[in-house]
Amino acid sequence: MTSLTSNDKVHLRALEPTDLDLLYAWENDANLWAATDTIAPYSRQTLWQYLENHTGDIYKSRQLRLIIETNDSTAIGTVDFFNFDPLNNRAELGLFIAPEHRGRGYGRLALQLIRDYAEQHIGLRQLYVYIRTDNTACLNLFIHFGFTQAGLLQAWVKRGRDYHDVALLQLIF
């Protein structure tokens, strides 16, 4: 089965209220905060309000979050389109694959769906990502998929007492 939101291994689906516990676990795993701007845990109430108010309308909220599932309905991650700019047809992309599901090709499979969905359904012309330069697995995934480095932001993010460089990558289609 192949469509804009599914292929033979994974599919993208809308957020559901039943995703609360999953989002709570993922958003509050401090080991994962190094890849985001998160500095404090989220409460269940905050996440519940997010789920209640999430419309799935990227034009209204300038953001769209989807769950990535295997075709046996196991949630393995999320995709976020955010900082959506409808005038210039671009959005920043966030891709998260849960640590226990990494290294199985799910990121690559999800990226193909994400690209097709962004171009054919939302009408985007480009996606861009910011990735710490020491996150070589993530950098390699996006570069292998066709993203090109458009810039290097030196000492861009602070973790603890250290500052880290971040690569800006973009995919124009």
C-alpha positions as CSV (number, residue, x, y, z in Angstrom):
1,M,0.0,0.0,0.0
2,T,1.5,3.3,-1.1
3,S,-0.1,6.8,-0.8
4,L,0.9,10.2,0.3
5,T,0.7,9.1,3.9
6,S,1.8,5.4,3.8
7,N,4.2,3.0,2.2
8,D,4.9,-0.7,2.7
9,K,6.4,-0.2,6.2
10,V,5.2,3.0,7.8
11,H,2.4,5.5,7.7
12,L,1.7,9.0,8.9
13,R,-1.4,9.7,11.0
14,A,-3.1,12.5,12.9
15,L,-2.6,13.0,16.6
16,E,-5.2,11.3,18.8
17,P,-6.1,11.8,22.4
18,T,-4.8,8.3,23.1
19,D,-1.3,9.6,22.2
20,L,-1.1,11.5,25.5
21,D,1.0,9.0,27.3
22,L,3.3,8.5,24.4
23,L,3.9,12.2,23.9
24,Y,4.4,12.6,27.6
25,A,7.1,10.0,27.6
26,W,8.9,11.3,24.5
27,E,8.7,15.0,25.4
28,N,9.9,14.4,28.9
29,D,12.9,12.2,28.1
30,A,15.7,14.5,29.1
31,N,18.2,12.4,27.1
32,L,16.4,13.6,23.9
33,W,16.4,17.3,24.8
34,A,19.9,17.8,23.3
35,A,18.3,17.7,19.8
36,T,15.6,20.2,20.7
37,D,15.2,23.5,22.5
38,T,13.5,21.8,25.4
39,I,14.8,22.7,28.8
40,A,12.0,21.6,31.2
41,P,9.5,18.8,31.3
42,Y,5.9,19.2,30.0
43,S,3.0,18.5,32.2
44,R,0.2,16.1,31.2
45,Q,-2.2,19.0,31.3
46,T,-0.1,21.0,28.9
47,L,0.1,18.1,26.5
48,W,-3.6,17.4,26.8
49,Q,-4.4,21.0,26.0
50,Y,-2.1,20.8,23.0
51,L,-3.9,17.6,21.8
52,E,-7.4,19.2,22.4
53,N,-6.5,22.4,20.5
54,H,-4.5,20.7,17.7
55,T,-6.5,21.2,14.5
56,G,-4.2,19.7,12.0
57,D,-4.6,22.8,9.9
58,I,-1.1,24.0,9.1
59,Y,-2.5,27.2,7.6
60,K,-4.2,28.2,10.8
61,S,-1.6,27.2,13.4
62,R,1.6,27.3,11.2
63,Q,2.4,23.9,12.5
64,L,1.4,20.3,11.8
65,R,2.5,17.3,13.9
66,L,1.9,13.7,12.8
67,I,2.6,10.4,14.4
68,I,4.8,7.9,12.5
69,E,3.5,4.3,12.8
70,T,4.6,1.0,11.5
71,N,1.9,-0.8,9.5
72,D,1.1,-2.9,12.6
73,S,0.1,0.3,14.4
74,T,3.1,0.7,16.6
75,A,3.9,4.4,17.1
76,I,7.6,4.9,16.5
77,G,8.0,8.7,16.2
78,T,6.7,12.0,15.1
79,V,7.1,14.5,12.3
80,D,6.6,18.2,12.8
81,F,6.2,20.8,10.2
82,F,6.6,24.1,12.0
83,N,7.6,27.7,11.3
84,F,5.4,27.2,8.2
85,D,5.7,30.1,5.8
86,P,2.8,29.9,3.2
87,L,4.1,33.0,1.3
88,N,7.4,31.3,0.5
89,N,6.1,27.7,0.6
90,R,8.6,26.4,3.2
91,A,8.6,24.8,6.6
92,E,11.1,23.7,9.2
93,L,11.0,20.0,9.7
94,G,11.4,18.0,12.9
95,L,11.7,14.2,12.7
96,F,11.8,12.0,15.8
97,I,12.2,8.3,15.8
98,A,12.1,6.7,19.2
99,P,15.5,5.4,20.2
100,E,14.4,1.7,20.3
101,H,13.3,2.0,16.7
102,R,16.4,3.6,15.3
103,G,18.7,1.9,12.9
104,R,16.0,0.0,11.0
105,G,15.4,2.4,8.1
106,Y,12.3,4.0,9.5
107,G,13.7,7.5,9.3
108,R,14.5,7.1,5.6
109,L,11.0,5.6,4.9
110,A,9.3,8.4,6.9
111,L,11.3,11.1,5.1
112,Q,10.0,9.9,1.7
113,L,6.4,10.2,3.0
114,I,7.1,13.5,4.6
115,R,8.6,14.9,1.3
116,D,5.7,13.7,-0.8
117,Y,3.1,14.9,1.7
118,A,4.8,18.3,2.0
119,E,5.1,18.8,-1.8
120,Q,1.9,17.2,-3.0
121,H,-0.6,17.9,-0.2
122,I,0.6,21.0,1.6
123,G,2.2,22.6,-1.6
124,L,5.6,23.3,-0.1
125,R,8.6,24.0,-2.2
126,Q,11.2,23.4,0.5
127,L,11.9,21.9,3.9
128,Y,14.8,22.9,6.1
129,V,16.3,21.4,9.3
130,Y,18.9,22.5,11.9
131,I,21.1,19.6,13.1
132,R,23.9,19.7,15.6
133,T,27.1,18.8,13.8
134,D,28.0,16.2,16.3
135,N,24.8,14.3,15.5
136,T,26.4,12.4,12.5
137,A,23.7,9.8,12.2
138,C,21.0,12.4,11.7
139,L,23.2,14.5,9.4
140,N,24.0,11.4,7.3
141,L,20.3,10.5,7.1
142,F,19.2,13.9,5.8
143,I,22.2,14.3,3.4
144,H,21.6,10.8,2.0
145,F,18.0,11.8,1.4
146,G,19.1,14.8,-0.6
147,F,19.2,17.7,1.9
148,T,22.2,19.9,1.2
149,Q,24.0,22.0,3.8
150,A,23.1,25.7,3.3
151,G,25.0,27.0,6.3
152,L,26.9,26.5,9.5
153,L,25.8,28.2,12.6
154,Q,28.8,28.3,15.0
155,A,28.2,27.9,18.8
156,W,24.5,28.0,18.1
157,V,23.1,25.9,20.9
158,K,24.2,25.6,24.5
159,R,24.0,22.3,26.4
160,G,25.3,22.5,29.9
161,R,28.4,24.8,29.7
162,D,29.2,23.8,26.1
163,Y,28.2,25.4,22.8
164,H,27.7,23.4,19.7
165,D,27.7,24.1,16.0
166,V,24.5,23.5,14.0
167,A,24.3,22.7,10.3
168,L,21.4,24.3,8.4
169,L,20.2,21.8,5.7
170,Q,17.5,22.3,3.1
171,L,15.7,20.3,0.5
172,I,14.2,22.1,-2.4
173,F,11.8,20.2,-4.6
